[in-house]
Amino acid sequence: MKKIGLIILFLVLLFIPTLSHGKLSHNALQGKIGVGFSVYNMYNSNSKRDSFVPVLAAKYWVSDVIGVEGFTGFNAGDGDKNFYVIGTKLSWIVRSYEDLNIFTSAAMALDFMKSYTGVSIFAGVGAEWFMLNNISLATEVGLKCNAGNNIANVKIYADIIPNLSIKFYL
């Protein structure tokens, strides 16, 4: 029963963007590209929990309310701390204020480690604050499903701190 409740919550978070959206805080986002740094919560099979992983990200605003983002990160070295992640995210602005956008998002990522290979699916809500005209700071929380190497779980993907990102808009 608990799993059914989590699946329903996951689907609600995924489809909230279709309910409504407000006035945009940053006019004419359509066509803008933001590049920057994000923190990604990657499942670590050794510790059986997520590890915070730095990734490079780029977001393109398809319209004034829909943004498509791609991200990738890696660590090359010795031992089990090697990883590679690649993913994509769709964001939908649901409410806007002068310098702040509230959004929902859905994402998928492929995770590769020495001891784990899997896929992660996310649905969440977040906020993007434009500190300056072309620099934003964003954070989000939500649900994450991990599947791979005999592991399947659903969890909140802001274990200790919410996911954070900073982007520079070109």
Backbone torsions as a table, in degrees:
resi	resn	phi	psi	omega
1	MET	NA	-37.9	179.4
2	LYS	-61.9	-41.3	179.3
3	LYS	-64.0	-39.2	179.1
4	ILE	-63.3	-42.0	177.6
5	GLY	-61.9	-42.1	178.7
6	LEU	-66.6	-38.7	178.0
7	ILE	-65.2	-42.1	178.0
8	ILE	-62.9	-44.6	177.9
9	LEU	-61.4	-41.4	177.6
10	PHE	-59.3	-45.6	-179.8
11	LEU	-67.1	-38.0	177.3
12	VAL	-62.0	-46.3	178.1
13	LEU	-61.3	-35.5	-178.8
14	LEU	-68.2	-37.1	-173.7
15	PHE	-103.9	3.9	175.7
16	ILE	-57.0	-35.5	-177.3
17	PRO	-56.5	-25.1	-177.5
18	THR	-77.9	-8.8	-175.5
19	LEU	-75.9	-48.0	-178.9
20	SER	-168.0	165.2	170.5
21	HIS	-149.4	153.0	-177.1
22	GLY	-103.9	-172.6	177.5
23	LYS	-65.0	139.9	-178.6
24	LEU	-74.0	137.9	177.3
25	SER	-78.9	-34.1	178.6
26	HIS	-111.2	100.8	-176.2
27	ASN	-59.1	145.7	174.7
28	ALA	59.3	52.1	173.3
29	LEU	-71.5	-25.2	-177.7
30	GLN	-53.8	129.6	178.5
31	GLY	87.7	-8.9	179.6
32	LYS	-79.7	148.4	177.6
33	ILE	-121.3	128.7	175.8
34	GLY	-114.0	131.4	177.3
35	VAL	-121.9	145.9	-179.7
36	GLY	176.3	-154.0	-172.0
37	PHE	-119.6	139.6	176.6
38	SER	-134.8	162.0	172.4
39	VAL	-106.2	128.4	-179.1
40	TYR	-116.7	135.8	177.1
41	ASN	-91.4	103.2	-178.1
42	MET	-101.0	135.0	179.6
43	TYR	-65.8	131.0	179.0
44	ASN	-112.9	110.3	-175.8
45	SER	-68.3	-21.8	179.0
46	ASN	-72.0	-44.9	-178.5
47	SER	-94.0	-7.0	-178.5
48	LYS	61.0	31.1	176.4
49	ARG	-151.8	173.1	-179.1
50	ASP	-77.9	148.6	172.8
51	SER	-116.2	144.9	178.3
52	PHE	-80.1	124.6	-174.5
53	VAL	-122.3	129.9	175.8
54	PRO	-77.0	136.4	177.8
55	VAL	-135.8	153.3	171.0
56	LEU	-91.2	139.4	-176.0
57	ALA	-136.5	150.1	174.5
58	ALA	-136.8	130.9	-179.8
59	LYS	-119.6	132.6	176.8
60	TYR	-117.1	128.6	179.0
61	TRP	-88.4	105.3	179.7
62	VAL	-67.5	-36.9	175.4
63	SER	-140.9	-173.8	179.4
64	ASP	-71.9	-12.0	-179.6
65	VAL	-124.3	-9.9	-177.3
66	ILE	-118.6	123.9	177.3
67	GLY	-121.6	140.5	178.1
68	VAL	-114.6	129.7	-175.8
69	GLU	-125.2	143.6	171.8
70	GLY	-121.3	146.0	179.0
71	PHE	-145.4	152.4	178.0
72	THR	-153.2	148.3	177.3
73	GLY	-155.8	157.0	178.9
74	PHE	-155.3	160.5	172.5
75	ASN	-139.4	120.1	179.8
76	ALA	-109.3	130.1	179.7
77	GLY	175.5	-161.3	-179.5
78	ASP	-91.5	153.1	171.9
79	GLY	84.2	-164.9	-175.7
80	ASP	-81.7	0.8	-178.5
81	LYS	-86.5	2.2	175.6
82	ASN	-72.5	139.0	177.1
83	PHE	-154.5	162.4	171.0
84	TYR	-146.4	135.2	177.8
85	VAL	-135.7	141.9	174.1
86	ILE	-142.0	137.7	-177.5
87	GLY	-160.6	176.4	178.7
88	THR	-140.6	151.9	-178.5
89	LYS	-140.3	143.1	175.2
90	LEU	-113.7	124.3	179.2
91	SER	-115.1	144.5	179.9
92	TRP	-133.7	120.1	-179.8
93	ILE	-74.9	125.7	-179.7
94	VAL	-107.9	-20.4	178.1
95	ARG	-155.1	142.2	-179.5
96	SER	-131.7	147.5	174.0
97	TYR	-127.9	-174.6	-171.8
98	GLU	-54.2	-51.1	-179.7
99	ASP	-126.1	22.7	-174.5
100	LEU	-139.2	129.4	174.7
101	ASN	-113.7	131.1	172.8
102	ILE	-98.7	130.1	-174.8
103	PHE	-136.5	161.1	167.0
104	THR	-111.6	159.2	-178.2
105	SER	-148.7	155.9	172.1
106	ALA	-134.2	138.2	-176.1
107	ALA	-145.1	160.7	174.5
108	MET	-141.5	140.4	180.0
109	ALA	-141.6	150.2	173.2
110	LEU	-106.1	125.3	-177.3
111	ASP	-110.6	132.3	178.7
112	PHE	-129.4	121.4	172.7
113	MET	-133.8	170.2	179.1
114	LYS	-59.7	-41.0	-175.5
115	SER	-104.8	5.5	-176.7
116	TYR	-154.8	134.1	170.7
117	THR	-133.8	129.7	-177.2
118	GLY	-164.5	-178.1	178.0
119	VAL	-121.7	144.0	177.2
120	SER	-124.3	137.4	177.3
121	ILE	-123.9	134.8	-175.0
122	PHE	-125.0	153.9	166.3
123	ALA	-146.3	130.8	-175.6
124	GLY	-158.6	-178.7	175.7
125	VAL	-128.2	151.4	-178.8
126	GLY	-161.5	-176.9	-180.0
127	ALA	-137.8	140.5	175.2
128	GLU	-121.3	118.0	-178.6
129	TRP	-106.1	125.6	177.7
130	PHE	-89.3	99.1	179.9
131	MET	-65.0	-42.7	175.2
132	LEU	-127.0	175.8	-176.8
133	ASN	-57.7	-32.3	-176.6
134	ASN	-125.8	15.7	177.4
135	ILE	-127.0	127.1	-179.1
136	SER	-125.3	153.2	174.5
137	LEU	-122.8	126.8	-176.6
138	ALA	-127.6	153.6	175.2
139	THR	-145.5	151.5	177.8
140	GLU	-155.0	157.6	175.6
141	VAL	-136.2	161.3	179.0
142	GLY	171.2	-158.5	178.7
143	LEU	-105.0	146.8	179.9
144	LYS	-134.8	133.5	174.9
145	CYS	-111.0	126.9	175.5
146	ASN	-109.2	139.5	175.2
147	ALA	-146.5	130.8	177.9
148	GLY	157.7	153.4	177.1
149	ASN	43.3	54.2	178.7
150	ASN	61.6	26.3	178.7
151	ILE	-126.0	133.0	173.3
152	ALA	-145.6	122.7	178.1
153	ASN	-150.9	161.4	175.8
154	VAL	-125.8	133.4	-178.0
155	LYS	-154.1	167.5	171.7
156	ILE	-76.2	133.2	-174.7
157	TYR	-98.5	31.1	170.8
158	ALA	-129.2	63.1	-172.3
159	ASP	-47.6	-60.9	-176.9
160	ILE	-107.6	-50.1	176.9
161	ILE	-126.1	153.7	176.2
162	PRO	-64.5	156.1	174.1
163	ASN	-58.4	137.2	-178.2
164	LEU	-122.6	148.7	172.9
165	SER	-151.5	153.9	172.9
166	ILE	-131.8	134.4	-177.2
167	LYS	-132.7	146.2	173.4
168	PHE	-109.1	121.4	-178.8
169	TYR	-91.0	126.4	-179.2
170	LEU	-78.8	NA	NA
